[in-house]
Amino acid sequence: MSINMVAAHAKWPEENDAIFGLAAKAKEAIDKYGKENVIDSTLGALVDDDGNLICLDTVYNELKSLPNAAIAAYAQVAGQADFLEAVQDACFKEYKPNAYIKAVATPGGTGAVRHAIWNYTNPGDSILVCDWFWAPYVTISEEFGRKVTNYEFFNDNGEFNIDSYKEKFEELVRKQKRIVSILNTPANNPTGYSLSDEEWDKVLDIAKESAKDPENRIILMVDVAYIDYAGVGSERRKFFAKFSNLPENIFVIIGYSMSKGYTMYGMRSGAAIGISSKEEITNEFYYTCMHANRANWSNGTRGAMSVMTNISKDPAKKQAYEDEVNRYKVMLRNRANAFVEGAKECGLEILPYRDGFFVSIPCENSKKASDELIKENLFVVSLKKGLRFAVCAVSEDKCRMAPAKIKAVLDSLK
Ligand SMILES: Cc1ncc(COP(=O)(O)O)c(C=O)c1O
């Protein structure tokens, strides 16, 4: 008879990460059939047209120029002071809210999501997340004895479903007197949707209405993991300025990641950035997150912090970095445009794409569809409500061809 050694709360199904598993299958197919015959749209990382991971030269030249000791040494528990300034500049650019703001370094955006969920909800509470979501929101919530409530991301017109958001938001606030609402925008994973500035106003109106009850605690967790590939210039950062002068029982936490914008996925760096109209609330956030850092991973990756700080301080390095990211932003847009046009041409229904690494295709029985597409050497991730195609990982030519292949398979399953 088998026995469990782990405690009951830590016992989870013995399963491997589905996306990494599919990526391994795609790799096998490439070895067998050749890369020109396989479309691998599994992983959320920028890949060039030859299938190689893109690693920004401006970032890695800077990392490799650091003295060994600057990479090897421990960082401060909250993060190096100059990094905590630099990360705010990198995140907000010219749209820094007029508010009290404090940042804490985390190992990627994941750490910031973790801190928001653990530190701002009570055991058994539900986190509010849309129904097209990044799976680790659920993993993290489960790990901490929290649940997830979904609202419908889109209405029948393909717009942000503000009515569904309002209904679920108010339901949770009534029940819990506090809410952590995670909004992964701009460049949502998995849909590529970005809330418009008008949609942001509506979200904030709902938060402000609930905040009229001084007992309520409203926390907006804005996951901007893909912001550096969104919009033209800083246009997709304008909404940050709306976090100025909010009621004091609305607290905003930004989850900033260096994984995508700096192509430092494995270097594990980012920040949780707290925004409030009251200084004591951002101070509380800072010391709470510092404690949580110490308790979980002690401190962050010092070399990654130095890369951002050094690029931020030197105007020439900063310009070179921005030019390099921008080139890839254009590449990504061309690929996404090719996919969207290909979908239009063959009549494949997709969700509204605005920015970022992914496009989503709503469908029934997505697992079956993904399995059938594997037979065509097209690898897409199946989600509860559809398929996710990673334009970040596929050349423009293949992005144009893929929709017709997907449409044919979906039609054959009807
Ligand atoms: C929606 C979303 N949020 C956050 C992250 C955080 O990633 P990291 O912890 O590598 O910064 C990711 C990465 O895949 C993501 O897709």
PDBQT file of the ligand as one rigid body, heavy atoms in Angstrom, charges set to zero:
ROOT
HETATM    1  C1  LIG A 501       0.419  36.656 -17.483  1.00  0.00    +0.000 C 
HETATM    2  C2  LIG A 501       1.764  36.486 -16.893  1.00  0.00    +0.000 A 
HETATM    3  N1  LIG A 501       2.021  37.067 -15.728  1.00  0.00    +0.000 NA
HETATM    4  C3  LIG A 501       3.204  36.982 -15.148  1.00  0.00    +0.000 A 
HETATM    5  C4  LIG A 501       4.211  36.252 -15.717  1.00  0.00    +0.000 A 
HETATM    6  C5  LIG A 501       5.449  36.262 -14.913  1.00  0.00    +0.000 C 
HETATM    7  O1  LIG A 501       6.543  35.732 -15.387  1.00  0.00    +0.000 OA
HETATM    8  P1  LIG A 501       7.914  35.879 -14.605  1.00  0.00    +0.000 P 
HETATM    9  O2  LIG A 501       7.713  35.361 -13.240  1.00  0.00    +0.000 OA
HETATM   10  O3  LIG A 501       8.875  35.097 -15.403  1.00  0.00    +0.000 OA
HETATM   11  O4  LIG A 501       8.224  37.343 -14.594  1.00  0.00    +0.000 OA
HETATM   12  C6  LIG A 501       3.999  35.597 -16.939  1.00  0.00    +0.000 A 
HETATM   13  C7  LIG A 501       5.031  34.767 -17.576  1.00  0.00    +0.000 C 
HETATM   14  O5  LIG A 501       4.797  33.892 -18.346  1.00  0.00    +0.000 OA
HETATM   15  C8  LIG A 501       2.734  35.715 -17.537  1.00  0.00    +0.000 A 
HETATM   16  O6  LIG A 501       2.454  35.131 -18.703  1.00  0.00    +0.000 OA
ENDROOT
TORSDOF 0
